[in-house]
Amino acid sequence: MVELEDLDGVGPTTAEKLREAGYDSVESLAVATTGELMEAAELGMRVAVRVINSARDAAKMGYETATEVLERRKHIGRIRTGSASLDRIIGGGIETQALSEVFGEFGSGKSQLAHQLCVNAQLPPEEGGLGGKAIYIDTENTFRPERIEQMARAVGLEPGRVLDNIYVARACTTDHQVLLAGKAADLAKQGDVRLIVVDSLTSLFRTEFCGRGALAERQQRLARHLAELHKLAELHDLAVFVTNQVQARPDVFFGDPTRPVGGHVLGHSATARIYLRKSKANTRVANLVDHPGLPPESATFQIVEAGIRDPD
């Protein structure tokens, strides 16, 4: 294992600064930007560039063959949703090393699905989980431990233990939300966190950045936040699951007049995008809008006391 002190340009003093700034592994340095390193560890530009390049060489962040990529992807984990039909259209469950987004109107089941994943992530792999803990960043006061208890009992887990394995934080501002994502990295370094939920990703951004004049800054901050979440997913082999709001399009007279908040920044960043909408008899329809390896498809599921399930 390569230590920080083994990198070119990193002595004991610099290594201590880097660790204090949260860069305690070669991989975390390899994906850092020059500006981040200069600000966080108080390094000069030349030193920061040399450290990052050395870390990338040590982490072997160069080209690899498509065969090697295929072999690596065979080890990606998946968290089942509780609905076999929903799992089918998304390739078997919510993937690790990826950012999955669900968007829809209020009451469409976004938070319910987030709760279910926090429970199912704790199941052993043979039962559709990852045998790990979950982090829930709550921006809309939607987390309900009572709902977790119901879902845990339904899958045969002890509710108290399931609750102990979910770290919950209420974000009050976008700065706080970004800070919590950074703190999630500290928890993920312990090695037992397999899921991070942000519910919802865009709520606070919509509130704080109003009007066209603030749009550019909002999208830049959102892009940086998404990049940090992607880093977490890839570095720690965990799944990132975000919910998103929708907004009305008054210029649309035919078809669905709603679209997800976040624009192209979020659209290009999300690995998988799923559109949820309410249907008849307490059912929900999930449409896979975008996925790099799967075709658009739809599935129907129910929200019952036990959680997310296939329709009867």
Summary of the structure (lengths in Angstrom):
residues: 312
radius of gyration: 20.3
end to end distance: 51.8
largest distance: 64.5
contacts: 995
relative contact order: 0.14
helix: 43%
strand: 21%
